[in-house]
Amino acid sequence: MTKKYTILIIDDKLENLQYLKKILEGQNYDIRATPDGMMALQAAKLNTFNLILLDIKMPNIDGYELCRLFKKEEKLKDIPIIFISALDNLEDKIKAFEEGGVDYITKPFEEKEILARIKTQLQIYENKILIEKLLAQQDLFVKKIMHEMNTPVSIISLNSELIEKQYGFSKEVEAIKASIKTLSSIYGDLSYKIKKENREYKPSQINLLQFISSRVQFFDELANTKNIHINLEYSENIEITINKYELERVIDNTLSNAIKYSKENGEINLFFGKEDSNYLIILEDFGIGIEDTSKVFNAYYQQSTKKQGLGLGLNIVKEICDKYKIEIDVESTKNLGTKFIFNINSLIKKVL
């Protein structure tokens, strides 16, 4: 069964209302029409409309101002508004889009054009609603996964520690602990993606040597599974101002990726400090390289040669770096390795 859309027409010319009402009702649209802008606004608050046709030149309140009032209402702000007007100059069309209109139809009306534009905007509106529903379902799904994932990961981690204490070091236990670190990093990414819009991440002063050393130690088991050595060097110890959890996402995702795409028995160089006039964090691996550096920060991007993980890590890195005005440069050569260079000038408060 085809959905019947409800369209609100606002135009002070009765002949325009009658003409539009006639052709749209012939297409099985449910039409509400009024010459009074403020009455239309009140009606929209009490009823559900899928699209609005709005004239620009009207007495008392023009279409631009009325559009602004619609966009201020939480319930109404997402309803697509198509401006209809005899004004045909570029400035008026630009203003219509700037005020929130999705399209612009000039008078005199062409029936086929009106129907085509309305059909297109209704389809876009429906797709937007569908996407929002899918994202809400995805959000709920991810939250459930995180809830189900947290307890078993904690149990595995605790028991692997107990086994190691009881029976001593073994490669098998180290592999289990490395996998736990990978799951923990994925959990951190999912948590950040879900909470970042509603949670305030307050910056604090962080000693970079202490922090990066702790993250290198955190990934020690993961590096050991491939016999990879991580070299940590610095030219001077510095403090930066950033949220600790967000910095953890940046370092963890970059470092875990370097381990993931490094070759067996390889090494990773991690440097921070001042070079010339810039404060930098540089992470370099000598692994398989990145196929397309222009796509590496895209959400869900994965290399075809090694499709591992969710493809969210570096997208989160880019989001956080943009937030703190950290510049990122990526250099990569196939089968020779990749270098991430973070310019952290924006985070520097003082030199120790």
N, C-alpha and C positions, 0 to 999 in steps of 0.2 A: 504493500500500500504506500503510495507516494505521500510524503509529508506535505501538509498545507501550511505555507508560510504566511505570517501576518506582517503586512507592510503599512507603515504610517506615512501619510503624505501631508506635508505642511506647505501651503501656498496661499497667499492672500487673494489670488485670482480664482474665482469660482469656476470659470471655464477650464482652467488648467486642472483643477481638482476633478472635475467631471470627466475630462478627457482621459486623464491618467487612471482614474478609477475604472472607467469602462474597459480600457485595453488590458488592465492588470487582472480584473475580475474574470475576463475572458480566458485568462491563463490559470484559473483556479487558485489565485491568491486571495487571501482574506484581507480586505482593504479597510483602513480607518483613515479618514481625511478631515482636515480642519484648516481654516484660514488663520486661526489664533495660535501663535507660537507658545505662549505661556500655558494655554489650555492643553496643548499637545504635550508639553513637559510634564504636567500633572497627570495626564492620561498614561504616559509612559511609565510613571512611577507605580501605577496601579495595575497595569496590564503588561503582557509580554509581547514585544515586537521583535521581529527578526531582521528588519531593515527599515531605514528611514529615508524618504525623499524630501529634501529640504530646500526651499527657495531662499535666495540670498536677499533680495530687495523686498522687505516687508515693513509695514508701519509698526511703530512702537518698539519692536526689537528686530534687528536684521538676523539673517541666517548664521552669520559668523558668531555673533554673540550667543545665539541660541545653541549653536553647536558646542560652544565652550561650557554652557550650563549643563548640557547633556553629559559631557566628558567629566564634569566634576562629581557626578552621581555614580557611586560604586556600582549600582545595579544596571546603569545605562551606559557606562563608559565604553563598553565593548561592542555595542550595537553599531553595525556599519552604517555610515551616513553618506548618501550620494547627494551632492549639491546639484540643484537644477536652477538655471539662470539664463536670462537673455544676455548677460554680460559675457563677452567672448574674448576679452583681452587676457594676455598671459599673466599679468599681475594678479587679477582676480582668481585665476585658476591656481596659481601658486599659493595664494593666501588660503584658499579652500583646503588645500592639502595640509598646509601648516596648522590649520585649526583642528585638523583631525578627520577631514573627509577622506573617503576611500576612492571616490570617483567624482566626475564632474560632467554633467550633461547640459548642453546648451539648447535654448529655445530658438526657433520652433522645434518641437519634438519630432523625432523620427521613431515610429513605433518599433521597428525591428532593432534599432540601436538601444532603445530603452529596455526592451525585453532581454537582449543579449547582455547588457551591462548588469542588470539586476540579477539575472541567472548566475553570472560569473561571481558577483560579490556574495550572493547567498551560498554558493559552493565553497568559496574561500572561508566564509564565516563558519560553515558546518565543519570544514576541515580543521579549523582552529579549535573549535570545541572538542572535536574528536582527539586531536593531539593533546589538549589539556587533560582530557580524561585518561588517555593512555599514560601520560606523564605521572598523573596522580596514582594510577594503578602500579606503575613502575616504582614510584617512591614507596608505596606500601609494601610491594614485593621485596624491595631491597631492605627495608626495615625488618621484615620478617626473616630474611636470610641472615642479616647481621645478628638478630636475636638468637637464631638457631645455631649460628656459627660460633658465637662467643664462648658458650659453655664448653663444648667439646675441645676447642682450641686450648682453653685454660686447663682442662683435665689432661690433655696430651702433654702440654708443657710441664705441668707439675710432675706427672709420672715419668717423663723422660729425665728430669732432674734427679728423681729418686733412684731410677735405674742406674744412672751414671754414678751416683754416690755409692750405690751398693756394689756394682760390678766394675766400676772404673770406666775409663774412656774407651769408646769404640766408634768405628766409622758409621755404624748403623744408627747409633744414638745421635751422632753429630748430624747425620742426614735428616733425622726426624726433627731436630732442633732447627736446622736450616729451613725446612719446610714450614715450621711454625712461624719463623721470622717472615717468610713470604706471605703467609696468610695474615699475619699481623699487619703487614704493610698494606695489603689489599683492604683489610678491615678499616684501617686508618683513612684510606682514600674514600671508601664508601661513606664513612662517617662524616668526613669533611664535605663531600658533595651534598649530603642531606641536610646538614646543620648550618652550612655557611650563610644562608639567607636569614636565618633567625637567631644566630648566635653571634655575640660580640667577641671578637678575638683581639684582646687588648695587647698592645706591644709592651715589651719590657727590655731591659738591657741584658744582653747575652754575651758571655765570653766565648769567642769563636773557637779558640783552641779546645776548651773544655767540652763545648758542645759537639764539634765535629769529631773529636776523639771518641766521645761516647757513641756516636752513630757508626763510626768505623768498627768499634767493638761489638755493637749490636749485630752487625752483618758478618761478623767473623766466621760463624759456622757456615753461612751461605757461601762465602768466598772459599772456605776450606774444601767444600765439596768438589770444587773445580781446581783446587790447588792454586788459587789466585792470591797473589800478594798485593796488599794495598799500601802504597807508599804515601805517607802524610808528611808534607813539608809546609813551612810558613816563613815569610820574611820578617814578620813582626806580629805579636799578639795584639788583637784588636777587639773592641766591644762594638756590637751593633745593636740597633733598636728595631725589634720586630717581634711579633708574637711567636713564642717558642714552638707551639704546635704547628704553625704554618711553616716555620723554618724547617721543622722536622719533615714535613711533607716534601719540601723542595729538595733537601739533602737526601732523604731516604729514597725518593723515586728516581733521582738521578743516579745515585750510587747503586741501587738494586738493578737498574737497567744496565749500567756498566758491567756489573757482574754477570747478568743474564746473557749479554751479547759478547762477552769476552771469550777467548779461546781457553782451553784447558792449559794449565801451567803458565798462565799469563800474568800480567800485572796491571795495576791501576794506579795512576798518579793523581793525588789530590793535593792541591796547593791553595793557600790563601795568603793574602797580604797585599802590599803595595807594589805596583809596577808602574814606573813613570809617575803620572799624577793620579792614577786610578787604583782604587781598592777592588780586588778581584777574588773570586773563588773560581778555581779552574779544576775541572775533573776530566781526566783523559784516560781512555781505555785503548787497547790495541786489538780490538775484536773484529767483528764482521762488517762494521760500519753501518750507516743508515742509508737506505735506498733513496729516500726523498726527504731532505731536511726541511723543505717548505711545508710538509704535511705532518711533521713529527709532533707538533703540539695540538693537532686536531683530536677531538674527542673520539675514542674508540679506534684510533689509527693503530694498526699492527703491521709489522713487517711480514711480507708473505713467506719469507724464509724461516721465520721463527714466530709463529702465532702463539704467544704465551700471554697470560694476564688478561686484563680487561681493556687495555688501551686507554685508561683514564689518567694514569700517573703523570705523564708529561703535560697533559692538558691542565691538570691541577697546578703543576709547577708554573705554567704560563700565567694562569689566573692570579696566582699569589704574587708572582713577579710584577705583573701589570699593576696590581694593587699597591705595591710598595715602590713602584718606579725603578725596578731592577731591570737593567738591560741584559738580554741574553744573546749570545752569539754561538752558533753551532757550526763546527767544522767537522766534516766527515769524508773519509775516502774508503771505498769498498775494499774489504779484506785487510785494511790497515788500521782502522779504528776511528774513534769519534772523540771530539773535545767539546765540552760545554764550558763556556766562559761567562760568568755572572759578574756584571759590574755592580758593586754594592755601595757605590758612593753615597747613594740616598739614605743608607742605613747607618752611616758612620756618625758617631757622637764624639768619641774621643779616642786617642791612641794611648795605650798603656805603656 
